[in-house]
Amino acid sequence: MSGTTHATIRAAGLGDVEHILAEYRQAVAELPLEESANLLWRPYDEFKTAVENGLFFVIENAVGSFMAGAGVFDLPGSAEKELGMCYVKKEWRGYGLQVLLLQIRVCAATLGQVPDKSEDDTITKSFAALITGVKPANEHSAANTEQLGFEYLLTPPPALFNACASCRTPPAPGSERRCCCDFFYLSDARRAETIEKSLQMENWSRTRNGHELIVALKIRHLLDADFRNALHEIVQELRAMLLLTLPGSPSGNGQVCA
């Protein structure tokens, strides 16, 4: 395949719900189990809530055909957010769309998070952690998360295991694994870098085997001036928090919060 394909990434709306679910159901039906299991489904209510909150994103071509999708999900009883349900159709793999979806979701998930401050306006708490799960056999996804700076999470929040009850590929008996996924989090330093890079993007362009894919960013938090200013301020806050944790700083102890 040669030439150029134009596509768009945008937040899904309620009118997209059934179409998106149909794409995921088709993937489950047609892909081998070991591959379709990487989709990491969410209950319908969680998926719909992500859509309602503007936190599920789709990439589609010029005629509206689904190419990829992924969402941000709140963890019950926890401040952390999970980046999950990522699916890139087979013919569009290799263009970096998973990385693009990660970048977009990092920005969207971070907006609105306000660190706690003490009475003297000193920052005392980090932004809520952003976590993603990857099956150990899914080497491409693991490489993409590491490329963006995600680090292995040694002690995942208990809420991450709620979906295990409906997992189609649970750990083998005797494997000593609690979950079929490994979990990774994004440090404050790499979150700031990711947001800053996203703010610098005008569109997403990658070439594979002589074919160019250009993705227009129809994302409100990257187009609206107020949202962009808020993201710039968040980057400054993240870096201020990092300075406070450096050895020798007034309240630093050398530890960087997740």
N, C-alpha and C positions, 0 to 999 in steps of 0.2 A: 504494500500500500504506500503510495506516494501522494504528494500534494499537501493541502492544508485543511484542517478541520477547525471550525470556530465553535466554541462552547461557552457556557455561562455557569458560574457558581452563584447560588442564591440561597436564602433561607426558605425552607419549605413552608407552605401554608396548609390549612386544614383541607383544602381541596386536593392536595397532593397525597394525602394519607393513604388512600386505597391503592393508588398507582404505585407508591413506593413499596407498600407491603406486598403487592403482586410481584414486583421485581425480586424481592427477597424470597418469596415463596417459590418462584421459578428457579432461583439459584439453589435453594435447598433440594428441589426436585431433580434438578439436572446435574449438579456438580457431585463429584465423589464425596462421600461422607467426611473424609479427612480434610477436604477443602471447604465444604459448606459449613462445617463446624466452626470455622474461623470467623463466621459472621457474628457470633456472640449475641444472639437475639435478646431483646428486652420484652417484658410484658406489654401488652397493647396500651395500657393506661400510662406507663412510663414513656413509651414512644410518643403517644399523643400529647402528653404534657410537654415533652421536648419540642414538639412542633409548635404547640400553642405559645411557648416561651420564646420562639424564634431561635431555638438552639438545635435544630436539625437542618443540615445543609445538603443540597443536591447539586450535582453537576450534570448538565444536559446539553445536547447538541442544538443546532439552530432550529430544528423542528420539534424540540421538546422531548426527545428520547433520552431516557435515563442512562447515565454513564457511570455515576458513582454517588455514594451518599454516606453520611455519618452524623452522629449526634453527640450532645452533651447531656449527661444525666445526673440529677441530684442523688446523693446517697442518703437513704432514710436515716434520720437521727445523727447525721454527720455533716460537718461543714464542707467536706471534700466533694469534688465533682469528678465523675468518670467520663472519659472520652471513649465512646464505644460505638458498636453497631456499624463499623466501617465496612463498606463493600464497594469494590471497583470491578466492573465487568471485565471479563477476561480480555476482550479485544482492546481495552484501554489501559491495561497494566503496562508498566515500564515508562510511563510519562510523569511519574512523581505525584500523581493525584492524591495518594494517601498522605504524603507530606503536606500538600496544599491544604487538604481537609484538616490536618492536625494544626497547621498555622492559623487557619480561620477560626477553629474551635478554641484555641488558646486565647485569642483576642476576645471572642464572644463570652467565654466562660469567666474571664477575668473582669470584664466590665461590670460595674455595680458592686464589686467586692471592696469593702472599705476596711482597712486594718483598724484594730482597736487602738485607741490613744489614751494616754493618761491625762490628768488634769493640766499638766504643763505642756501638753501637745506633743509629747515625745512618743514616737512610734514604738509600740511594745509587742506587736503581734504580726506575723506574716499573713499574706493572703492565703485563702483556703487552697489546699493542695489540689493539683490536677493529676489524675491517675488514669492510666490506661492498662488494659490487660492484653496479653499476647500469648498464644499457645506456643510452647517451646519448639514445636516443629515448623512454625510459621516464620521461617528465617527472614523472608523479605520484610514482613511487618516489624520484626525485631530490629532489623537494620534501619528501617525508616524512623522508628522511635528513637533509636540511639543517635541517628543523624541529627535529629532536632534537639538532642540533649537530655532525653529522658534517662533516668537512672533507676537501677533495680531497687524495688521497695521491699525491704526485709520484713516488715511487719504491716501487712495490709489491714485497713479498717475492717471490722467484722461485717459491715454492711455490704462489702464487695462480694460476700459469699451467698447473699440472698438468692441470686439467680441460679445457684448450683442445683437447686431442687429440680429445675426443669432442663438441666444440661443433657444434651444428647450424647456427649462423649465424656462421661465422668472418668476420673482417674481409675486405673485398674486396681482391684483389691490387692492390698499388700504393697502398693507403690509408695506409701507414706506421704502422698501428696494430698493436701486438703482440697485443692482446686486444679483443674486441668490447665489453668493459665498461670503465667508469671505476671507480676504487676510492676509497673514502673511509674515514677513520679517526675515532675519537671521542677527543677530547682528555681529559686527566685532569679538567679543570675541568667539562666537560660530562658526563663519566661520573658524577662526584659528584652533579651536579644531577639526572641521570636516575635514579640509585639513590634519592636522597632523595625525588623525586616519586613513585616507585613505592611506596616504603614508606608514603607518605601515602594511597595509593589504597585504598578499600574495595571498589569495583567500577568497571567501566568503562561509562559511559552516554553515548550519542550519539543525536541525532535527525536524521533525513534525510527530507525530503518528508513530514513529519507522522508518520513512523514511528520509534518509539524502540527502540533495541537496548541491552539491559542485559547486560553480560558479568560473571558472577561469577568472582572470581579464586581458583581452586582450585590455587594454586601453592604448593608446600611452602615455598620460600624466602621467601614473603611471609606465610605463616601460622604457621610454626614460630618460637617465641620465640628459640631459639638461632641460627637462620639470620638472623632479623631483627637480633639483636644483632651478629652478624658483619658484616652489611651496614652497620650504623651505624658500626662500627669502621673498615670499609673507607673510608667517606666521610671520616672523620677523618684516616685515613692519606693519602688522596689530597690532601686540603687541606693537610696538613702538608708533603707533597712539593712542592706548588705554592708554599708559602711559602718553601721552601728555594731555589726557582729565581728568586725575585724579586730585582731589583737591590738591593744593599745587605745581603742576607741573608748569613750566615756562609759559605755555599757556593754562593750564587746567582750565576748568570751571565746572567740575563735570558731564558733559554731554557726552554720548557715541553716536557717529554718527551711523545711520542705514546704 
